[in-house]
Amino acid sequence: MRTEDFWQLIDEARAGAGGEAVAVAARAVALLAERDPAEIVGYAEHQRRVLAASHKVDLWGAAYLINGGASDDGFEHFRGWLMTQGRAVFARAVGDPDSLAELPRVRSAALSGEDFQCADMLAVPWEAYRKATATELPAVREPAAAPDLNDFWDFDDEDQARRHLPKLAALFVEPPEE
């Protein structure tokens, strides 16, 4: 499966899901299950690459600020939600995590406390393969490259948050006392 096909399937799922992440995931399962099993495997491999490419410290910091914390699993689930937002939002957030502050739902989450997670999106290829073949998705041929997380910063440190993610910090971190 090509990159274009991967994101096109997600766009199709988004079109029929009303903007809710879990509905996008369910629709993606249904659409993907209609395809040849080899394409489902290709989707799984591409998803693995997309998740590996987005495993970045500042994006993790963004997830931490937006969701009020983000464990390893929480960061995975955040990236599942981010996939449901489509290619443009995903790519921009990977390149500039602070750009998430421009999304209306993220801005309103600063007041509402809404969390952005979608574990269901991460399970799409496995669910689709099971639905299409009544068997389990074959094991991944090669593991994703391990990201370099040596540039970790303290997500709880408000000054560091303001330095790394100024737009998000303006929404989710208390202003400094004067």
PyMOL CGO cylinders between C-alpha atoms (Angstrom):
from pymol import cmd
from pymol.cgo import CYLINDER

trace = [
    CYLINDER, 0.00, 0.00, 0.00, 1.28, 3.43, -0.93, 0.3, 1, 1, 1, 1, 1, 1,
    CYLINDER, 1.28, 3.43, -0.93, 1.27, 6.43, 1.37, 0.3, 1, 1, 1, 1, 1, 1,
    CYLINDER, 1.27, 6.43, 1.37, -1.43, 8.04, -0.75, 0.3, 1, 1, 1, 1, 1, 1,
    CYLINDER, -1.43, 8.04, -0.75, -3.66, 4.95, -0.46, 0.3, 1, 1, 1, 1, 1, 1,
    CYLINDER, -3.66, 4.95, -0.46, -3.18, 4.80, 3.31, 0.3, 1, 1, 1, 1, 1, 1,
    CYLINDER, -3.18, 4.80, 3.31, -4.28, 8.39, 3.85, 0.3, 1, 1, 1, 1, 1, 1,
    CYLINDER, -4.28, 8.39, 3.85, -7.04, 8.18, 1.24, 0.3, 1, 1, 1, 1, 1, 1,
    CYLINDER, -7.04, 8.18, 1.24, -8.61, 5.31, 3.17, 0.3, 1, 1, 1, 1, 1, 1,
    CYLINDER, -8.61, 5.31, 3.17, -8.47, 7.39, 6.35, 0.3, 1, 1, 1, 1, 1, 1,
    CYLINDER, -8.47, 7.39, 6.35, -10.04, 10.34, 4.50, 0.3, 1, 1, 1, 1, 1, 1,
    CYLINDER, -10.04, 10.34, 4.50, -12.84, 8.07, 3.28, 0.3, 1, 1, 1, 1, 1, 1,
    CYLINDER, -12.84, 8.07, 3.28, -13.38, 6.87, 6.84, 0.3, 1, 1, 1, 1, 1, 1,
    CYLINDER, -13.38, 6.87, 6.84, -13.43, 10.46, 8.09, 0.3, 1, 1, 1, 1, 1, 1,
    CYLINDER, -13.43, 10.46, 8.09, -16.03, 11.43, 5.51, 0.3, 1, 1, 1, 1, 1, 1,
    CYLINDER, -16.03, 11.43, 5.51, -18.50, 8.89, 6.83, 0.3, 1, 1, 1, 1, 1, 1,
    CYLINDER, -18.50, 8.89, 6.83, -17.78, 9.25, 10.55, 0.3, 1, 1, 1, 1, 1, 1,
    CYLINDER, -17.78, 9.25, 10.55, -18.98, 12.68, 11.60, 0.3, 1, 1, 1, 1, 1, 1,
    CYLINDER, -18.98, 12.68, 11.60, -15.62, 13.73, 13.03, 0.3, 1, 1, 1, 1, 1, 1,
    CYLINDER, -15.62, 13.73, 13.03, -15.58, 11.35, 16.01, 0.3, 1, 1, 1, 1, 1, 1,
    CYLINDER, -15.58, 11.35, 16.01, -12.31, 9.43, 16.27, 0.3, 1, 1, 1, 1, 1, 1,
    CYLINDER, -12.31, 9.43, 16.27, -13.85, 6.09, 17.32, 0.3, 1, 1, 1, 1, 1, 1,
    CYLINDER, -13.85, 6.09, 17.32, -16.31, 6.33, 14.41, 0.3, 1, 1, 1, 1, 1, 1,
    CYLINDER, -16.31, 6.33, 14.41, -13.41, 7.04, 12.02, 0.3, 1, 1, 1, 1, 1, 1,
    CYLINDER, -13.41, 7.04, 12.02, -11.66, 3.91, 13.29, 0.3, 1, 1, 1, 1, 1, 1,
    CYLINDER, -11.66, 3.91, 13.29, -14.79, 1.76, 12.92, 0.3, 1, 1, 1, 1, 1, 1,
    CYLINDER, -14.79, 1.76, 12.92, -15.37, 3.06, 9.41, 0.3, 1, 1, 1, 1, 1, 1,
    CYLINDER, -15.37, 3.06, 9.41, -11.69, 2.47, 8.53, 0.3, 1, 1, 1, 1, 1, 1,
    CYLINDER, -11.69, 2.47, 8.53, -12.03, -1.16, 9.68, 0.3, 1, 1, 1, 1, 1, 1,
    CYLINDER, -12.03, -1.16, 9.68, -15.10, -1.62, 7.47, 0.3, 1, 1, 1, 1, 1, 1,
    CYLINDER, -15.10, -1.62, 7.47, -13.46, -0.02, 4.43, 0.3, 1, 1, 1, 1, 1, 1,
    CYLINDER, -13.46, -0.02, 4.43, -10.17, -1.88, 4.87, 0.3, 1, 1, 1, 1, 1, 1,
    CYLINDER, -10.17, -1.88, 4.87, -11.90, -5.24, 5.42, 0.3, 1, 1, 1, 1, 1, 1,
    CYLINDER, -11.90, -5.24, 5.42, -13.36, -4.93, 1.90, 0.3, 1, 1, 1, 1, 1, 1,
    CYLINDER, -13.36, -4.93, 1.90, -9.86, -4.98, 0.41, 0.3, 1, 1, 1, 1, 1, 1,
    CYLINDER, -9.86, -4.98, 0.41, -7.53, -7.82, -0.45, 0.3, 1, 1, 1, 1, 1, 1,
    CYLINDER, -7.53, -7.82, -0.45, -5.70, -9.26, 2.61, 0.3, 1, 1, 1, 1, 1, 1,
    CYLINDER, -5.70, -9.26, 2.61, -2.36, -8.21, 1.10, 0.3, 1, 1, 1, 1, 1, 1,
    CYLINDER, -2.36, -8.21, 1.10, -3.55, -4.60, 1.12, 0.3, 1, 1, 1, 1, 1, 1,
    CYLINDER, -3.55, -4.60, 1.12, -4.55, -4.93, 4.77, 0.3, 1, 1, 1, 1, 1, 1,
    CYLINDER, -4.55, -4.93, 4.77, -1.04, -6.16, 5.56, 0.3, 1, 1, 1, 1, 1, 1,
    CYLINDER, -1.04, -6.16, 5.56, 0.31, -3.20, 3.58, 0.3, 1, 1, 1, 1, 1, 1,
    CYLINDER, 0.31, -3.20, 3.58, -1.86, -0.85, 5.61, 0.3, 1, 1, 1, 1, 1, 1,
    CYLINDER, -1.86, -0.85, 5.61, -0.50, -2.36, 8.84, 0.3, 1, 1, 1, 1, 1, 1,
    CYLINDER, -0.50, -2.36, 8.84, 3.09, -1.92, 7.66, 0.3, 1, 1, 1, 1, 1, 1,
    CYLINDER, 3.09, -1.92, 7.66, 2.42, 1.65, 6.63, 0.3, 1, 1, 1, 1, 1, 1,
    CYLINDER, 2.42, 1.65, 6.63, 0.72, 2.41, 9.95, 0.3, 1, 1, 1, 1, 1, 1,
    CYLINDER, 0.72, 2.41, 9.95, 3.79, 1.06, 11.75, 0.3, 1, 1, 1, 1, 1, 1,
    CYLINDER, 3.79, 1.06, 11.75, 6.00, 3.44, 9.75, 0.3, 1, 1, 1, 1, 1, 1,
    CYLINDER, 6.00, 3.44, 9.75, 3.67, 6.40, 10.38, 0.3, 1, 1, 1, 1, 1, 1,
    CYLINDER, 3.67, 6.40, 10.38, 3.68, 5.74, 14.10, 0.3, 1, 1, 1, 1, 1, 1,
    CYLINDER, 3.68, 5.74, 14.10, 7.47, 5.35, 14.16, 0.3, 1, 1, 1, 1, 1, 1,
    CYLINDER, 7.47, 5.35, 14.16, 7.92, 8.63, 12.28, 0.3, 1, 1, 1, 1, 1, 1,
    CYLINDER, 7.92, 8.63, 12.28, 5.66, 10.41, 14.77, 0.3, 1, 1, 1, 1, 1, 1,
    CYLINDER, 5.66, 10.41, 14.77, 7.41, 9.07, 17.87, 0.3, 1, 1, 1, 1, 1, 1,
    CYLINDER, 7.41, 9.07, 17.87, 9.02, 12.41, 18.69, 0.3, 1, 1, 1, 1, 1, 1,
    CYLINDER, 9.02, 12.41, 18.69, 9.71, 14.05, 22.01, 0.3, 1, 1, 1, 1, 1, 1,
    CYLINDER, 9.71, 14.05, 22.01, 8.01, 17.38, 21.27, 0.3, 1, 1, 1, 1, 1, 1,
    CYLINDER, 8.01, 17.38, 21.27, 4.90, 15.63, 19.93, 0.3, 1, 1, 1, 1, 1, 1,
    CYLINDER, 4.90, 15.63, 19.93, 4.84, 13.59, 23.14, 0.3, 1, 1, 1, 1, 1, 1,
    CYLINDER, 4.84, 13.59, 23.14, 5.14, 16.86, 25.05, 0.3, 1, 1, 1, 1, 1, 1,
    CYLINDER, 5.14, 16.86, 25.05, 2.19, 18.25, 23.08, 0.3, 1, 1, 1, 1, 1, 1,
    CYLINDER, 2.19, 18.25, 23.08, 0.11, 15.17, 23.93, 0.3, 1, 1, 1, 1, 1, 1,
    CYLINDER, 0.11, 15.17, 23.93, 1.13, 15.57, 27.58, 0.3, 1, 1, 1, 1, 1, 1,
    CYLINDER, 1.13, 15.57, 27.58, 0.04, 19.22, 27.70, 0.3, 1, 1, 1, 1, 1, 1,
    CYLINDER, 0.04, 19.22, 27.70, -3.20, 18.70, 25.77, 0.3, 1, 1, 1, 1, 1, 1,
    CYLINDER, -3.20, 18.70, 25.77, -4.33, 15.58, 27.61, 0.3, 1, 1, 1, 1, 1, 1,
    CYLINDER, -4.33, 15.58, 27.61, -3.04, 16.55, 31.03, 0.3, 1, 1, 1, 1, 1, 1,
    CYLINDER, -3.04, 16.55, 31.03, -0.49, 13.73, 30.92, 0.3, 1, 1, 1, 1, 1, 1,
    CYLINDER, -0.49, 13.73, 30.92, 0.59, 11.00, 28.51, 0.3, 1, 1, 1, 1, 1, 1,
    CYLINDER, 0.59, 11.00, 28.51, 2.08, 7.64, 29.44, 0.3, 1, 1, 1, 1, 1, 1,
    CYLINDER, 2.08, 7.64, 29.44, 3.67, 5.44, 26.75, 0.3, 1, 1, 1, 1, 1, 1,
    CYLINDER, 3.67, 5.44, 26.75, 0.23, 4.02, 25.95, 0.3, 1, 1, 1, 1, 1, 1,
    CYLINDER, 0.23, 4.02, 25.95, -1.39, 7.43, 26.22, 0.3, 1, 1, 1, 1, 1, 1,
    CYLINDER, -1.39, 7.43, 26.22, 1.04, 8.81, 23.65, 0.3, 1, 1, 1, 1, 1, 1,
    CYLINDER, 1.04, 8.81, 23.65, 0.28, 5.87, 21.33, 0.3, 1, 1, 1, 1, 1, 1,
    CYLINDER, 0.28, 5.87, 21.33, -3.46, 6.50, 21.71, 0.3, 1, 1, 1, 1, 1, 1,
    CYLINDER, -3.46, 6.50, 21.71, -2.95, 10.23, 21.11, 0.3, 1, 1, 1, 1, 1, 1,
    CYLINDER, -2.95, 10.23, 21.11, -1.20, 9.42, 17.83, 0.3, 1, 1, 1, 1, 1, 1,
    CYLINDER, -1.20, 9.42, 17.83, -4.13, 7.13, 16.99, 0.3, 1, 1, 1, 1, 1, 1,
    CYLINDER, -4.13, 7.13, 16.99, -6.42, 10.14, 17.45, 0.3, 1, 1, 1, 1, 1, 1,
    CYLINDER, -6.42, 10.14, 17.45, -4.03, 12.28, 15.44, 0.3, 1, 1, 1, 1, 1, 1,
    CYLINDER, -4.03, 12.28, 15.44, -4.27, 9.80, 12.54, 0.3, 1, 1, 1, 1, 1, 1,
    CYLINDER, -4.27, 9.80, 12.54, -8.06, 10.27, 12.55, 0.3, 1, 1, 1, 1, 1, 1,
    CYLINDER, -8.06, 10.27, 12.55, -7.52, 13.96, 11.84, 0.3, 1, 1, 1, 1, 1, 1,
    CYLINDER, -7.52, 13.96, 11.84, -6.11, 13.21, 8.38, 0.3, 1, 1, 1, 1, 1, 1,
    CYLINDER, -6.11, 13.21, 8.38, -2.81, 13.50, 6.62, 0.3, 1, 1, 1, 1, 1, 1,
    CYLINDER, -2.81, 13.50, 6.62, -2.41, 17.29, 6.61, 0.3, 1, 1, 1, 1, 1, 1,
    CYLINDER, -2.41, 17.29, 6.61, -3.02, 17.71, 10.34, 0.3, 1, 1, 1, 1, 1, 1,
    CYLINDER, -3.02, 17.71, 10.34, -0.90, 14.65, 11.16, 0.3, 1, 1, 1, 1, 1, 1,
    CYLINDER, -0.90, 14.65, 11.16, 2.05, 15.73, 9.02, 0.3, 1, 1, 1, 1, 1, 1,
    CYLINDER, 2.05, 15.73, 9.02, 1.94, 19.29, 10.31, 0.3, 1, 1, 1, 1, 1, 1,
    CYLINDER, 1.94, 19.29, 10.31, 1.81, 18.10, 13.93, 0.3, 1, 1, 1, 1, 1, 1,
    CYLINDER, 1.81, 18.10, 13.93, 4.78, 15.77, 13.41, 0.3, 1, 1, 1, 1, 1, 1,
    CYLINDER, 4.78, 15.77, 13.41, 6.80, 18.61, 11.88, 0.3, 1, 1, 1, 1, 1, 1,
    CYLINDER, 6.80, 18.61, 11.88, 5.54, 21.28, 14.28, 0.3, 1, 1, 1, 1, 1, 1,
    CYLINDER, 5.54, 21.28, 14.28, 3.72, 19.88, 17.33, 0.3, 1, 1, 1, 1, 1, 1,
    CYLINDER, 3.72, 19.88, 17.33, 2.89, 23.40, 18.48, 0.3, 1, 1, 1, 1, 1, 1,
    CYLINDER, 2.89, 23.40, 18.48, 0.66, 23.75, 15.40, 0.3, 1, 1, 1, 1, 1, 1,
    CYLINDER, 0.66, 23.75, 15.40, -1.93, 21.66, 17.25, 0.3, 1, 1, 1, 1, 1, 1,
    CYLINDER, -1.93, 21.66, 17.25, -2.77, 24.85, 19.19, 0.3, 1, 1, 1, 1, 1, 1,
    CYLINDER, -2.77, 24.85, 19.19, -4.42, 26.11, 16.00, 0.3, 1, 1, 1, 1, 1, 1,
    CYLINDER, -4.42, 26.11, 16.00, -7.02, 23.32, 15.88, 0.3, 1, 1, 1, 1, 1, 1,
    CYLINDER, -7.02, 23.32, 15.88, -10.40, 24.55, 17.17, 0.3, 1, 1, 1, 1, 1, 1,
    CYLINDER, -10.40, 24.55, 17.17, -11.06, 21.32, 19.13, 0.3, 1, 1, 1, 1, 1, 1,
    CYLINDER, -11.06, 21.32, 19.13, -7.67, 21.54, 20.82, 0.3, 1, 1, 1, 1, 1, 1,
    CYLINDER, -7.67, 21.54, 20.82, -8.28, 25.19, 21.69, 0.3, 1, 1, 1, 1, 1, 1,
    CYLINDER, -8.28, 25.19, 21.69, -11.65, 24.34, 23.21, 0.3, 1, 1, 1, 1, 1, 1,
    CYLINDER, -11.65, 24.34, 23.21, -10.08, 21.41, 25.10, 0.3, 1, 1, 1, 1, 1, 1,
    CYLINDER, -10.08, 21.41, 25.10, -8.08, 23.96, 27.09, 0.3, 1, 1, 1, 1, 1, 1,
    CYLINDER, -8.08, 23.96, 27.09, -11.40, 24.91, 28.70, 0.3, 1, 1, 1, 1, 1, 1,
    CYLINDER, -11.40, 24.91, 28.70, -13.33, 21.64, 28.52, 0.3, 1, 1, 1, 1, 1, 1,
    CYLINDER, -13.33, 21.64, 28.52, -10.55, 19.23, 29.49, 0.3, 1, 1, 1, 1, 1, 1,
    CYLINDER, -10.55, 19.23, 29.49, -11.41, 16.95, 26.55, 0.3, 1, 1, 1, 1, 1, 1,
    CYLINDER, -11.41, 16.95, 26.55, -8.86, 14.18, 25.96, 0.3, 1, 1, 1, 1, 1, 1,
    CYLINDER, -8.86, 14.18, 25.96, -7.69, 13.20, 22.51, 0.3, 1, 1, 1, 1, 1, 1,
    CYLINDER, -7.69, 13.20, 22.51, -7.03, 9.46, 22.30, 0.3, 1, 1, 1, 1, 1, 1,
    CYLINDER, -7.03, 9.46, 22.30, -8.10, 6.70, 19.95, 0.3, 1, 1, 1, 1, 1, 1,
    CYLINDER, -8.10, 6.70, 19.95, -6.71, 3.24, 20.68, 0.3, 1, 1, 1, 1, 1, 1,
    CYLINDER, -6.71, 3.24, 20.68, -9.29, 1.86, 18.22, 0.3, 1, 1, 1, 1, 1, 1,
    CYLINDER, -9.29, 1.86, 18.22, -7.44, 3.53, 15.34, 0.3, 1, 1, 1, 1, 1, 1,
    CYLINDER, -7.44, 3.53, 15.34, -4.29, 1.62, 16.22, 0.3, 1, 1, 1, 1, 1, 1,
    CYLINDER, -4.29, 1.62, 16.22, -6.20, -1.69, 15.97, 0.3, 1, 1, 1, 1, 1, 1,
    CYLINDER, -6.20, -1.69, 15.97, -7.67, -1.01, 12.51, 0.3, 1, 1, 1, 1, 1, 1,
    CYLINDER, -7.67, -1.01, 12.51, -5.48, -3.41, 10.48, 0.3, 1, 1, 1, 1, 1, 1,
    CYLINDER, -5.48, -3.41, 10.48, -5.87, -6.27, 12.98, 0.3, 1, 1, 1, 1, 1, 1,
    CYLINDER, -5.87, -6.27, 12.98, -9.65, -5.86, 13.18, 0.3, 1, 1, 1, 1, 1, 1,
    CYLINDER, -9.65, -5.86, 13.18, -9.99, -5.51, 9.39, 0.3, 1, 1, 1, 1, 1, 1,
    CYLINDER, -9.99, -5.51, 9.39, -7.83, -8.57, 8.73, 0.3, 1, 1, 1, 1, 1, 1,
    CYLINDER, -7.83, -8.57, 8.73, -9.79, -10.64, 11.22, 0.3, 1, 1, 1, 1, 1, 1,
    CYLINDER, -9.79, -10.64, 11.22, -13.06, -9.46, 9.68, 0.3, 1, 1, 1, 1, 1, 1,
    CYLINDER, -13.06, -9.46, 9.68, -11.87, -10.17, 6.12, 0.3, 1, 1, 1, 1, 1, 1,
    CYLINDER, -11.87, -10.17, 6.12, -10.16, -13.54, 6.68, 0.3, 1, 1, 1, 1, 1, 1,
    CYLINDER, -10.16, -13.54, 6.68, -11.32, -14.87, 10.07, 0.3, 1, 1, 1, 1, 1, 1,
    CYLINDER, -11.32, -14.87, 10.07, -7.62, -15.25, 10.92, 0.3, 1, 1, 1, 1, 1, 1,
    CYLINDER, -7.62, -15.25, 10.92, -5.01, -13.14, 12.69, 0.3, 1, 1, 1, 1, 1, 1,
    CYLINDER, -5.01, -13.14, 12.69, -2.90, -10.57, 10.87, 0.3, 1, 1, 1, 1, 1, 1,
    CYLINDER, -2.90, -10.57, 10.87, 0.53, -12.06, 10.07, 0.3, 1, 1, 1, 1, 1, 1,
    CYLINDER, 0.53, -12.06, 10.07, 3.40, -10.91, 12.27, 0.3, 1, 1, 1, 1, 1, 1,
    CYLINDER, 3.40, -10.91, 12.27, 5.28, -7.79, 11.23, 0.3, 1, 1, 1, 1, 1, 1,
    CYLINDER, 5.28, -7.79, 11.23, 8.37, -8.66, 9.21, 0.3, 1, 1, 1, 1, 1, 1,
    CYLINDER, 8.37, -8.66, 9.21, 10.66, -6.12, 10.78, 0.3, 1, 1, 1, 1, 1, 1,
    CYLINDER, 10.66, -6.12, 10.78, 10.26, -3.96, 13.87, 0.3, 1, 1, 1, 1, 1, 1,
    CYLINDER, 10.26, -3.96, 13.87, 9.95, -0.20, 13.48, 0.3, 1, 1, 1, 1, 1, 1,
    CYLINDER, 9.95, -0.20, 13.48, 13.12, 1.78, 13.99, 0.3, 1, 1, 1, 1, 1, 1,
    CYLINDER, 13.12, 1.78, 13.99, 13.51, 2.89, 17.58, 0.3, 1, 1, 1, 1, 1, 1,
    CYLINDER, 13.51, 2.89, 17.58, 13.25, 6.66, 17.89, 0.3, 1, 1, 1, 1, 1, 1,
    CYLINDER, 13.25, 6.66, 17.89, 15.95, 8.76, 19.51, 0.3, 1, 1, 1, 1, 1, 1,
    CYLINDER, 15.95, 8.76, 19.51, 14.41, 10.10, 22.70, 0.3, 1, 1, 1, 1, 1, 1,
    CYLINDER, 14.41, 10.10, 22.70, 17.62, 11.54, 24.14, 0.3, 1, 1, 1, 1, 1, 1,
    CYLINDER, 17.62, 11.54, 24.14, 16.25, 15.08, 23.91, 0.3, 1, 1, 1, 1, 1, 1,
    CYLINDER, 16.25, 15.08, 23.91, 13.54, 14.46, 26.50, 0.3, 1, 1, 1, 1, 1, 1,
    CYLINDER, 13.54, 14.46, 26.50, 12.52, 17.45, 28.56, 0.3, 1, 1, 1, 1, 1, 1,
    CYLINDER, 12.52, 17.45, 28.56, 10.45, 17.62, 31.72, 0.3, 1, 1, 1, 1, 1, 1,
    CYLINDER, 10.45, 17.62, 31.72, 6.86, 17.92, 30.50, 0.3, 1, 1, 1, 1, 1, 1,
    CYLINDER, 6.86, 17.92, 30.50, 5.80, 19.08, 33.97, 0.3, 1, 1, 1, 1, 1, 1,
    CYLINDER, 5.80, 19.08, 33.97, 8.27, 21.97, 33.92, 0.3, 1, 1, 1, 1, 1, 1,
    CYLINDER, 8.27, 21.97, 33.92, 6.18, 24.96, 32.85, 0.3, 1, 1, 1, 1, 1, 1,
    CYLINDER, 6.18, 24.96, 32.85, 9.19, 26.99, 31.69, 0.3, 1, 1, 1, 1, 1, 1,
    CYLINDER, 9.19, 26.99, 31.69, 10.38, 24.15, 29.48, 0.3, 1, 1, 1, 1, 1, 1,
    CYLINDER, 10.38, 24.15, 29.48, 6.85, 23.71, 28.11, 0.3, 1, 1, 1, 1, 1, 1,
    CYLINDER, 6.85, 23.71, 28.11, 6.74, 27.41, 27.22, 0.3, 1, 1, 1, 1, 1, 1,
    CYLINDER, 6.74, 27.41, 27.22, 10.15, 27.13, 25.53, 0.3, 1, 1, 1, 1, 1, 1,
    CYLINDER, 10.15, 27.13, 25.53, 9.36, 23.99, 23.48, 0.3, 1, 1, 1, 1, 1, 1,
    CYLINDER, 9.36, 23.99, 23.48, 5.65, 24.52, 22.76, 0.3, 1, 1, 1, 1, 1, 1,
    CYLINDER, 5.65, 24.52, 22.76, 4.79, 28.19, 23.31, 0.3, 1, 1, 1, 1, 1, 1,
    CYLINDER, 4.79, 28.19, 23.31, 1.34, 28.16, 21.63, 0.3, 1, 1, 1, 1, 1, 1,
    CYLINDER, 1.34, 28.16, 21.63, 0.19, 25.03, 23.46, 0.3, 1, 1, 1, 1, 1, 1,
    CYLINDER, 0.19, 25.03, 23.46, 1.68, 26.24, 26.73, 0.3, 1, 1, 1, 1, 1, 1,
    CYLINDER, 1.68, 26.24, 26.73, -0.31, 29.47, 26.36, 0.3, 1, 1, 1, 1, 1, 1,
    CYLINDER, -0.31, 29.47, 26.36, -3.47, 27.33, 26.29, 0.3, 1, 1, 1, 1, 1, 1,
    CYLINDER, -3.47, 27.33, 26.29, -2.66, 24.61, 28.81, 0.3, 1, 1, 1, 1, 1, 1,
    CYLINDER, -2.66, 24.61, 28.81, -0.10, 26.02, 31.29, 0.3, 1, 1, 1, 1, 1, 1,
    CYLINDER, -0.10, 26.02, 31.29, -0.85, 28.59, 33.95, 0.3, 1, 1, 1, 1, 1, 1,
    CYLINDER, -0.85, 28.59, 33.95, 0.75, 31.96, 33.20, 0.3, 1, 1, 1, 1, 1, 1,
    CYLINDER, 0.75, 31.96, 33.20, 3.91, 32.67, 35.20, 0.3, 1, 1, 1, 1, 1, 1,
    CYLINDER, 3.91, 32.67, 35.20, 3.47, 34.67, 38.38, 0.3, 1, 1, 1, 1, 1, 1,
    CYLINDER, 3.47, 34.67, 38.38, 4.87, 38.17, 38.28, 0.3, 1, 1, 1, 1, 1, 1,
]
cmd.load_cgo(trace, "trace")
